[in-house]
């Protein structure tokens, strides 16, 4: 039960992390679009005035492309991690089910053994349990030792 709760917490944390990453990705995409729009405006101004150097704009483009590539890699890593966690959850869920089935089988065997012992026990006639307790010596075993 503790493992299931822990796994549920881990899944929830991974899902929240994936959602956060998705929000960040969307925010960065919006930023990239805004920056691309600004870049296009800057390029138009640069062409009109022909005084601004193109190298600054090209560096900015390279920087944005690098940021976009980095974010794409982080997103791919997050997706890969999410799939890995989902696969692990499935494995643990299956193992949990198997453990539960094994526990039920073992409990059934224990119950059956108890029933069989109750059926095989001689009628005690209300005298209580005549089996010796651990550490006690029964009369018959004491007689056997003395002879």
Buried (B, 14 or more C-beta within 10 A) or exposed (E): EEEEEEBEEBBEEBEEBBEEBEEBBEEBEEBBEEBEEEBEEBBEEBEEEEEBEEEEBEEBBEEBEEBBEEBEEBBEEBEEBBEEBEEBBEEBEEEBEEEEEEEEEEEEEEEEEEEEEEEEEEEEEEEEEEEEEEEEEEEEEEEEEEE
